[in-house]
Amino acid sequence: MKKILFLALSVALSAQAQNLPKDPPKLNLSSPLPANLFVELARAVNPAIVNISTTALPKNNPRGRDPMLEMLEQMYGFRMQQPQQQQRPQQIGLGTGFIIRDDGLIVTNNHVIAGADIINVQINEKSSEVYEATVIGSDERTDIALIKIIAKNKEKFPVAVLGSSKDLEVGEWVAAFGNPFGHGHSMSKGIISSKGRDITEINKIPLIQTDASINPGNSGGPLVNTKGQVIGVNSAIDARAQGIGFAIPIDEVKALIPQLESRGRLARGYIGAALGDLDPEAAEYLGLGEDASGSVITNLIAKGPAANAGLKVYDIVTEFNGKKIKNSFDLMDAVSDSPIGKPVKAKAIRNRKEIALNVTVSERPDDKKAATKKATTPKFQGEKAPYNIGFTLMDPNSDLRKEWGLPDDMKQPVVIETERSSPASRSGLRVGDVVLDVNKQSVEGTKDALKLLKKGTNTLRIARNTRIQIINIEVN
């Protein structure tokens, strides 16, 4: 008691010395938390929690054969035994989700289901019943995904109640629900440690920080308040420390759900430019001071929005659509959030002088749609590459542009099909890639590209979303 009184006296004297108010703000302790609060939370929330496991099927070969083994077999002339475990589907992840609608609509993290061919969902860990889920929509940059399960007997699923993250206060009690390390339904408690954590490397949305235990497998689970309302989606941890976890505010998630459900993705702005950060070395190379900031244009898609607006390689974008740009993440987010089809103002530094431009942002080409085109039954008809290279090209027409979100002025041929186990697929060529050069010769159409192909080594320069890549394809 003496220690407590001494501490209070010391605080009062210190406040007086600094001309600060002596009396701290009074806390409202008239309604203490009930002793069984977290027991009741567990009873209310757990029924809507789902455990998620994801599986990847063997790729590039319908028989599950390793392309490297096939190449060795061709070299040595006899069939080689593939290790048995490589032929089996591989479990690639565990995670959590929560049901938000009684017809089986589930919120989880994009990174939980990314790359999965099979998504299994278990509601009651004491039951062997497992549902196979389908992906309704997902977005990598916000790390949110919607999946759905179908009731087997027209049952209605229990749902989690969505609250609001707008009025959260640091110090509020919260509980995190999930499937840590695959152990099944688990709950941990803590407080809101901070709000608005800006960690652009993992999410464009400022995050909620909590000290409630969040472990691998908890991703996609709900963070709830003392009313049992979801106020965040558990997403990440700081692996360097204990008790530092992050959740995506539920108000941001609620704003994304309608578009993810209706379109399967978020409409994102695109300017057709590869970006780099302006580090001190780059600033010195470009003749700028050490304090200079911005995002450097490192490559441009010909006749893309950025090129059409007059941006050039080595331009340093410092402002876009009213937002100050400090690095490439800032510019990616500013472009992504810009209105599609409308000009926005941009500022850049070129040759140490500031310039102003108007950039008309287009919608980002949808890699996901392109990647999921059926290889055996392509909707569009193109021309096959010679020498059994294993891909089909097509010049973009209005239907292809509309379905795949291609720019109206793009003329280069597009890969619309790759054959499994072919030299093209083994080299990493994908459906949706735009062929710019073949063997260091620029191409403007499918016929140009196919004429330049040869036996031996073929070098293709392709555009994939906003990146330029070089792919070498060996043909015997």
Backbone torsions as a table, in degrees:
resi	resn	phi	psi	omega
1	MET	NA	-40.2	180.0
2	LYS	-61.3	-40.3	-179.7
3	LYS	-63.3	-41.1	-179.6
4	ILE	-65.0	-44.9	179.5
5	LEU	-64.1	-39.4	179.7
6	PHE	-63.9	-40.6	179.7
7	LEU	-65.1	-43.5	179.5
8	ALA	-63.1	-41.4	179.1
9	LEU	-64.2	-41.3	179.8
10	SER	-62.7	-41.6	178.8
11	VAL	-63.4	-42.9	-178.9
12	ALA	-63.6	-44.6	179.0
13	LEU	-63.3	-39.9	179.7
14	SER	-64.8	-40.4	179.4
15	ALA	-65.3	-39.3	180.0
16	GLN	-65.4	-40.2	-178.6
17	ALA	-64.3	-30.3	-177.2
18	GLN	-99.7	11.4	-178.0
19	ASN	56.3	37.9	178.1
20	LEU	-102.3	158.8	176.5
21	PRO	-57.9	136.5	-177.6
22	LYS	-75.7	-34.8	-173.7
23	ASP	-95.9	122.0	176.0
24	PRO	-68.6	159.6	178.2
25	PRO	-59.4	139.9	-178.6
26	LYS	-76.5	136.4	178.1
27	LEU	-90.6	142.4	177.9
28	ASN	-87.7	98.0	-178.9
29	LEU	-108.6	20.9	-177.3
30	SER	-71.8	-22.4	-179.3
31	SER	-124.3	79.1	-179.9
32	PRO	-64.6	157.0	179.8
33	LEU	-65.0	137.6	178.2
34	PRO	-63.0	148.6	-176.2
35	ALA	-63.1	-29.5	-176.7
36	ASN	-102.9	24.1	-176.3
37	LEU	-54.7	-51.6	-174.3
38	PHE	-74.1	-24.1	172.5
39	VAL	-64.1	-45.5	179.9
40	GLU	-67.3	-37.2	177.0
41	LEU	-60.6	-44.7	-180.0
42	ALA	-60.7	-42.6	179.9
43	ARG	-64.8	-35.5	-175.4
44	ALA	-80.4	-37.3	-170.0
45	VAL	-95.1	-38.1	-173.4
46	ASN	-54.0	-37.2	-178.8
47	PRO	-60.1	-24.1	-178.9
48	ALA	-93.9	0.4	-179.4
49	ILE	-86.5	140.2	177.3
50	VAL	-125.6	143.5	172.1
51	ASN	-92.4	134.5	-176.0
52	ILE	-118.9	131.6	171.3
53	SER	-126.8	139.9	-175.5
54	THR	-121.7	147.9	-175.9
55	THR	-133.5	140.2	174.7
56	ALA	-109.6	134.7	177.0
57	LEU	-88.3	155.1	177.1
58	PRO	-56.0	134.1	-175.0
59	LYS	-101.4	161.9	170.0
60	ASN	69.4	3.3	-179.1
61	ASN	-157.6	121.7	-177.7
62	PRO	-63.5	-20.5	179.4
63	ARG	-93.6	-0.2	-178.9
64	GLY	76.2	18.3	-178.1
65	ARG	-82.1	144.8	177.1
66	ASP	-76.5	123.3	179.8
67	PRO	-56.6	-31.7	178.9
68	MET	-64.6	-39.2	177.6
69	LEU	-65.6	-39.5	178.9
70	GLU	-62.5	-38.2	178.5
71	MET	-65.1	-41.8	178.7
72	LEU	-65.3	-36.9	178.1
73	GLU	-62.9	-39.4	178.6
74	GLN	-66.0	-33.9	-178.9
75	MET	-72.7	-41.9	-172.7
76	TYR	-100.7	-11.4	171.3
77	GLY	83.2	14.3	175.3
78	PHE	-143.9	156.9	-176.4
79	ARG	-77.7	132.7	-178.7
80	MET	-104.6	145.9	-177.6
81	GLN	-81.2	124.4	177.2
82	GLN	-86.0	137.1	176.5
83	PRO	-54.3	136.1	-172.4
84	GLN	-58.6	-38.3	-174.5
85	GLN	-68.5	-21.7	-178.9
86	GLN	-74.5	-18.1	-177.9
87	GLN	-87.6	-6.8	-175.8
88	ARG	-96.1	153.7	172.8
89	PRO	-58.3	145.6	-177.2
90	GLN	-110.7	126.0	173.7
91	GLN	-71.5	126.2	-173.9
92	ILE	-111.0	-9.8	179.9
93	GLY	-176.3	161.5	174.8
94	LEU	-128.3	147.1	179.3
95	GLY	-163.7	-166.4	-175.0
96	THR	-135.6	158.7	171.7
97	GLY	-151.7	175.6	175.8
98	PHE	-143.6	141.0	-175.8
99	ILE	-78.9	129.1	-178.9
100	ILE	-112.3	-6.3	178.1
101	ARG	-145.8	144.1	-171.2
102	ASP	-71.1	-5.0	174.9
103	ASP	-89.4	5.4	173.3
104	GLY	103.3	14.9	177.6
105	LEU	-77.6	130.0	-171.5
106	ILE	-126.0	138.0	172.3
107	VAL	-98.9	136.1	173.6
108	THR	-151.1	-173.8	175.7
109	ASN	-87.7	147.1	175.1
110	ASN	-60.3	-39.7	-176.7
111	HIS	-69.4	-14.7	176.4
112	VAL	-71.8	-38.0	-174.0
113	ILE	-107.5	-1.7	-177.7
114	ALA	-62.0	132.5	177.2
115	GLY	79.5	5.1	-176.2
116	ALA	-88.5	140.6	171.5
117	ASP	-96.5	-29.5	179.4
118	ILE	-130.6	130.2	178.2
119	ILE	-120.9	113.2	179.2
120	ASN	-103.2	138.3	-176.4
121	VAL	-125.0	131.3	177.1
122	GLN	-121.2	125.5	-178.8
123	ILE	-90.0	-51.2	-178.6
124	ASN	-106.8	112.4	-176.1
125	GLU	-68.4	-15.2	177.9
126	LYS	-86.5	-5.1	179.1
127	SER	-110.1	150.2	177.8
128	SER	-85.9	0.8	-176.9
129	GLU	-71.6	126.7	-179.6
130	VAL	-127.7	136.9	178.0
131	TYR	-106.4	141.8	173.0
132	GLU	-93.9	124.0	-175.1
133	ALA	-97.1	153.9	172.7
134	THR	-113.0	148.1	179.4
135	VAL	-81.7	123.8	177.7
136	ILE	-90.8	-40.1	179.7
137	GLY	-170.3	156.0	179.4
138	SER	-156.9	156.3	178.1
139	ASP	-145.2	121.9	-175.0
140	GLU	-70.5	-41.6	-172.0
141	ARG	-68.9	-31.4	176.6
142	THR	-97.6	-8.5	177.9
143	ASP	60.4	38.8	177.9
144	ILE	-119.6	139.8	176.3
145	ALA	-138.7	149.4	172.3
146	LEU	-113.9	130.1	173.2
147	ILE	-127.4	165.2	-176.7
148	LYS	-141.7	141.3	173.6
149	ILE	-117.2	153.9	-178.3
150	ILE	-108.9	128.5	178.2
151	ALA	-64.1	141.2	-176.4
152	LYS	-84.3	-25.2	-179.3
153	ASN	-129.9	39.4	-179.3
154	LYS	55.7	28.6	178.2
155	GLU	-76.4	160.6	174.3
156	LYS	-105.3	131.6	-176.4
157	PHE	-83.4	149.4	173.2
158	PRO	-67.0	147.0	-175.7
159	VAL	-124.3	153.1	173.0
160	ALA	-89.0	142.9	180.0
161	VAL	-87.0	126.2	179.8
162	LEU	-87.0	126.7	177.7
163	GLY	-98.8	-144.9	179.1
164	SER	-134.8	141.9	178.1
165	SER	-100.9	0.6	-173.1
166	LYS	-64.4	-42.2	-172.6
167	ASP	-104.2	21.7	178.2
168	LEU	-62.0	146.0	177.3
169	GLU	-123.1	143.6	174.8
170	VAL	-61.7	132.5	-178.5
171	GLY	104.0	-12.4	178.8
172	GLU	-66.2	142.5	174.1
173	TRP	-70.3	139.6	175.4
174	VAL	-142.0	163.7	175.0
175	ALA	-131.7	139.8	178.8
176	ALA	-109.6	132.7	-179.9
177	PHE	-114.7	144.0	178.5
178	GLY	-179.6	-165.0	-175.0
179	ASN	-127.4	64.4	-171.4
180	PRO	-64.9	126.6	178.4
181	PHE	53.9	24.8	178.6
182	GLY	76.5	13.9	-177.8
183	HIS	-76.1	-10.3	-179.3
184	GLY	101.9	-173.9	-175.9
185	HIS	-52.8	122.3	179.3
186	SER	-140.3	154.4	-178.7
187	MET	-134.7	138.7	173.8
188	SER	-134.5	157.0	-177.4
189	LYS	-123.3	157.9	178.2
190	GLY	-174.6	-155.4	179.7
191	ILE	-130.3	167.7	169.1
192	ILE	-74.2	115.7	-177.9
193	SER	-86.8	-32.9	179.6
194	SER	-165.2	164.4	177.5
195	LYS	-126.1	157.3	173.7
196	GLY	65.7	34.9	177.8
197	ARG	-70.5	115.4	-176.3
198	ASP	-92.8	96.8	-179.6
199	ILE	-122.7	79.9	-171.1
200	THR	-65.1	-19.3	179.8
201	GLU	-65.1	-27.5	-176.5
202	ILE	-114.3	-19.5	180.0
203	ASN	-164.1	140.6	177.9
204	LYS	-76.1	-15.3	-178.3
205	ILE	-92.6	131.6	172.8
206	PRO	-58.9	135.0	-168.5
207	LEU	-104.1	160.0	171.1
208	ILE	-87.5	133.6	175.0
209	GLN	-103.0	136.4	179.7
210	THR	-139.3	155.1	174.4
211	ASP	-100.9	5.7	171.1
212	ALA	-64.0	135.0	-173.9
213	SER	-61.9	122.7	175.7
214	ILE	-125.5	121.4	-176.6
215	ASN	-122.7	166.0	174.3
216	PRO	-52.4	130.2	-173.7
217	GLY	106.2	-22.2	176.4
218	ASN	-80.0	-15.0	-176.8
219	SER	-54.4	132.5	179.4
220	GLY	92.6	-9.6	178.4
221	GLY	-80.3	166.2	-177.4
222	PRO	-87.0	147.2	166.0
223	LEU	-104.9	122.1	-172.6
224	VAL	-118.9	154.6	175.9
225	ASN	-89.7	-174.8	-175.5
226	THR	-73.5	-7.0	174.4
227	LYS	-92.3	-0.5	-178.7
228	GLY	82.1	14.0	-179.8
229	GLN	-95.4	139.4	179.3
230	VAL	-72.5	124.9	178.6
231	ILE	-118.0	-1.6	178.0
232	GLY	-168.5	163.5	176.5
233	VAL	-114.1	115.1	-179.3
234	ASN	-57.3	132.4	-170.8
235	SER	-134.8	-38.1	-171.8
236	ALA	-155.6	164.7	174.4
237	ILE	-133.0	160.2	169.9
238	ASP	-93.9	105.7	-173.3
239	ALA	-67.3	-13.1	-178.8
240	ARG	-80.1	-12.3	-172.3
241	ALA	-140.2	172.6	173.7
242	GLN	-106.8	144.2	175.4
243	GLY	75.7	24.8	174.4
244	ILE	-125.1	98.9	178.1
245	GLY	-122.5	162.1	-175.7
246	PHE	-132.2	144.3	179.6
247	ALA	-134.0	147.8	178.7
248	ILE	-83.9	125.1	-178.3
249	PRO	-57.0	136.8	-173.1
250	ILE	-68.8	-27.8	178.1
251	ASP	-62.6	-37.9	177.3
252	GLU	-67.1	-39.1	-179.5
253	VAL	-66.1	-43.8	-179.8
254	LYS	-60.4	-32.7	179.0
255	ALA	-70.8	-25.3	-178.3
256	LEU	-85.7	-27.1	-170.2
257	ILE	-57.4	-47.2	-177.4
258	PRO	-58.6	-42.8	-179.0
259	GLN	-71.2	-38.7	178.1
260	LEU	-64.1	-37.6	-178.5
261	GLU	-73.5	-38.1	-175.2
262	SER	-83.2	-34.5	-174.7
263	ARG	-111.5	-17.0	-177.5
264	GLY	83.6	-4.7	-177.8
265	ARG	-162.2	172.7	175.8
266	LEU	-99.7	137.5	175.9
267	ALA	-72.3	114.6	-176.1
268	ARG	-115.5	142.2	176.4
269	GLY	-69.9	156.4	-174.3
270	TYR	-151.3	134.8	178.6
271	ILE	-121.0	-1.2	176.1
272	GLY	70.4	46.9	-179.3
273	ALA	-139.8	141.6	170.4
274	ALA	-90.8	139.5	-170.5
275	LEU	-119.6	152.8	174.8
276	GLY	-139.4	160.7	178.8
277	ASP	-88.0	149.9	-179.8
278	LEU	-92.4	86.1	177.2
279	ASP	-83.0	170.8	-177.6
280	PRO	-55.7	-36.8	-179.8
281	GLU	-65.9	-42.5	178.9
282	ALA	-66.5	-39.1	178.3
283	ALA	-61.7	-42.0	179.0
284	GLU	-65.3	-41.7	180.0
285	TYR	-61.8	-36.1	-178.3
286	LEU	-89.8	4.2	175.7
287	GLY	77.4	29.4	-179.3
288	LEU	-111.8	167.4	179.8
289	GLY	-75.5	168.3	-178.4
290	GLU	-66.0	-26.3	-176.7
291	ASP	-87.1	0.9	-178.8
292	ALA	-64.1	143.9	177.7
293	SER	-137.8	161.1	-178.9
294	GLY	148.1	-173.9	177.6
295	SER	-121.1	129.7	-175.5
296	VAL	-89.6	132.8	172.5
297	ILE	-77.6	114.4	-177.3
298	THR	-102.2	-17.8	176.3
299	ASN	-162.8	156.1	-178.5
300	LEU	-133.5	141.1	170.4
301	ILE	-78.9	126.0	-178.5
302	ALA	-56.3	130.3	178.8
303	LYS	61.9	20.4	172.7
304	GLY	-79.1	175.0	-177.8
305	PRO	-55.7	-42.3	-179.5
306	ALA	-67.1	-45.1	179.4
307	ALA	-63.9	-41.3	179.5
308	ASN	-64.8	-29.9	-180.0
309	ALA	-78.1	-11.5	179.3
310	GLY	103.0	2.7	175.2
311	LEU	-67.6	148.2	-178.9
312	LYS	-130.3	159.6	175.9
313	VAL	-59.2	136.7	-177.6
314	TYR	83.2	-3.2	169.2
315	ASP	-63.8	145.0	-179.9
316	ILE	-112.6	109.1	-178.3
317	VAL	-80.2	123.2	-177.5
318	THR	-110.9	-16.2	179.0
319	GLU	-153.0	139.9	180.0
320	PHE	-147.1	122.4	179.0
321	ASN	53.3	41.8	176.8
322	GLY	81.7	1.3	-178.6
323	LYS	-107.8	133.9	177.0
324	LYS	-69.8	136.9	-177.0
325	ILE	-110.8	118.8	177.7
326	LYS	-103.7	-26.9	-177.6
327	ASN	-154.9	-178.4	-176.0
328	SER	-67.2	-31.7	177.4
329	PHE	-62.6	-41.3	178.7
330	ASP	-60.3	-43.2	-177.9
331	LEU	-70.0	-39.9	177.7
332	MET	-59.7	-43.3	-179.7
333	ASP	-69.1	-39.6	179.8
334	ALA	-64.1	-41.4	178.3
335	VAL	-67.7	-45.5	-178.0
336	SER	-58.5	-36.5	-175.4
337	ASP	-89.9	-0.5	-177.7
338	SER	-77.8	152.0	179.4
339	PRO	-65.7	136.7	-178.5
340	ILE	-75.6	133.3	174.2
341	GLY	80.0	4.9	179.7
342	LYS	-119.0	141.6	-179.9
343	PRO	-70.7	138.5	175.0
344	VAL	-125.1	153.7	-177.4
345	LYS	-84.4	140.8	178.3
346	ALA	-137.2	150.0	174.4
347	LYS	-123.1	143.2	-179.2
348	ALA	-147.0	160.6	175.5
349	ILE	-107.8	127.3	177.3
350	ARG	-134.6	123.3	-178.5
351	ASN	53.9	41.8	176.1
352	ARG	69.9	9.9	178.2
353	LYS	-118.6	142.0	179.0
354	GLU	-80.7	135.2	176.7
355	ILE	-124.9	154.6	178.3
356	ALA	-118.1	139.1	-178.7
357	LEU	-139.2	160.5	169.9
358	ASN	-112.3	121.8	-177.5
359	VAL	-113.8	124.3	176.0
360	THR	-92.0	109.8	-174.7
361	VAL	-78.3	134.1	174.7
362	SER	-105.2	172.1	179.1
363	GLU	-79.6	137.9	-177.3
364	ARG	-63.3	132.8	175.7
365	PRO	-55.8	139.3	-172.7
366	ASP	-90.7	95.0	-179.7
367	ASP	-61.6	-34.0	-175.1
368	LYS	-64.9	-43.3	178.8
369	LYS	-62.7	-42.5	-178.8
370	ALA	-63.9	-38.7	-175.9
371	ALA	-72.1	-21.8	-177.3
372	THR	-100.0	10.1	174.4
373	LYS	-62.5	139.2	-179.3
374	LYS	-69.4	122.3	-177.0
375	ALA	-68.2	-30.3	-175.0
376	THR	-87.7	-21.8	-178.5
377	THR	-133.2	70.1	-178.9
378	PRO	-65.1	140.7	179.5
379	LYS	-73.5	-31.2	-177.7
380	PHE	-105.0	150.5	-178.9
381	GLN	-105.5	129.0	178.9
382	GLY	-132.7	-157.6	-179.8
383	GLU	-118.1	133.3	-178.0
384	LYS	-78.1	145.4	176.2
385	ALA	-70.8	146.9	179.5
386	PRO	-75.0	176.0	174.4
387	TYR	61.9	23.7	179.0
388	ASN	56.0	35.9	178.8
389	ILE	-66.2	-34.9	171.0
390	GLY	101.3	31.6	172.6
391	PHE	-146.2	160.2	-178.5
392	THR	-122.9	133.5	-179.5
393	LEU	-109.6	155.4	176.8
394	MET	-148.9	138.2	172.0
395	ASP	-73.4	135.2	-176.8
396	PRO	-65.1	131.6	172.5
397	ASN	-117.4	-177.3	-174.7
398	SER	-62.2	-37.6	-179.6
399	ASP	-67.1	-43.8	179.9
400	LEU	-65.5	-42.2	179.4
401	ARG	-60.7	-43.1	-176.8
402	LYS	-67.2	-44.5	-175.4
403	GLU	-75.2	-34.9	-176.2
404	TRP	-102.0	0.2	176.8
405	GLY	70.6	36.4	-178.5
406	LEU	-85.2	147.6	178.2
407	PRO	-60.7	146.7	-177.0
408	ASP	-64.6	-29.4	-175.3
409	ASP	-97.7	7.4	180.0
410	MET	-78.8	127.4	-177.9
411	LYS	-110.2	-19.0	-175.2
412	GLN	-64.4	149.7	-177.3
413	PRO	-69.7	153.0	-176.9
414	VAL	-117.9	139.3	175.5
415	VAL	-75.3	118.4	-178.9
416	ILE	-108.5	-7.9	179.1
417	GLU	-159.0	139.8	169.1
418	THR	-127.0	140.1	-179.5
419	GLU	-89.4	137.3	-179.8
420	ARG	-62.1	141.4	177.8
421	SER	65.8	11.6	179.0
422	SER	-83.4	162.4	175.6
423	PRO	-54.8	-36.3	-179.1
424	ALA	-65.4	-48.1	-177.6
425	SER	-69.2	-35.8	178.2
426	ARG	-67.0	-27.1	179.9
427	SER	-84.6	-7.5	175.2
428	GLY	102.3	7.8	176.5
429	LEU	-69.7	137.1	-175.4
430	ARG	-124.2	156.1	170.7
431	VAL	-62.0	133.2	-178.5
432	GLY	101.2	-13.8	177.2
433	ASP	-66.9	139.4	177.9
434	VAL	-102.3	122.7	-176.5
435	VAL	-85.6	119.8	-179.0
436	LEU	-99.0	-45.9	-178.9
437	ASP	-132.5	147.1	169.4
438	VAL	-126.9	120.6	-178.7
439	ASN	51.2	46.8	175.0
440	LYS	67.6	15.8	175.2
441	GLN	-114.2	124.6	-179.6
442	SER	-67.4	148.1	-178.3
443	VAL	-126.0	150.4	178.5
444	GLU	-120.3	-3.0	179.9
445	GLY	-164.8	174.5	-177.0
446	THR	-61.5	-43.1	-177.8
447	LYS	-62.9	-40.8	176.7
448	ASP	-57.9	-46.9	-175.8
449	ALA	-65.3	-44.6	-176.1
450	LEU	-69.1	-34.2	179.2
451	LYS	-65.6	-28.5	-176.4
452	LEU	-85.1	-10.1	178.8
453	LEU	-73.7	151.4	-175.7
454	LYS	-150.2	170.0	171.7
455	LYS	-75.0	151.9	-176.3
456	GLY	100.0	-138.9	-177.3
457	THR	-96.2	127.0	174.9
458	ASN	-115.5	129.9	179.1
459	THR	-108.3	120.4	179.6
460	LEU	-112.9	131.8	169.8
461	ARG	-100.5	119.4	-174.0
462	ILE	-124.1	156.5	173.3
463	ALA	-106.2	126.6	178.4
464	ARG	-128.5	104.9	-172.3
465	ASN	58.8	-117.5	-179.2
466	THR	-102.3	11.8	-176.4
467	ARG	-112.1	146.4	173.3
468	ILE	-103.6	127.3	-177.5
469	GLN	-130.0	153.8	175.6
470	ILE	-108.6	128.7	179.6
471	ILE	-125.3	127.4	176.6
472	ASN	-103.3	125.9	-178.5
473	ILE	-118.4	121.9	179.6
474	GLU	-91.7	128.6	178.7
475	VAL	-123.4	126.3	-179.7
476	ASN	-80.4	NA	NA
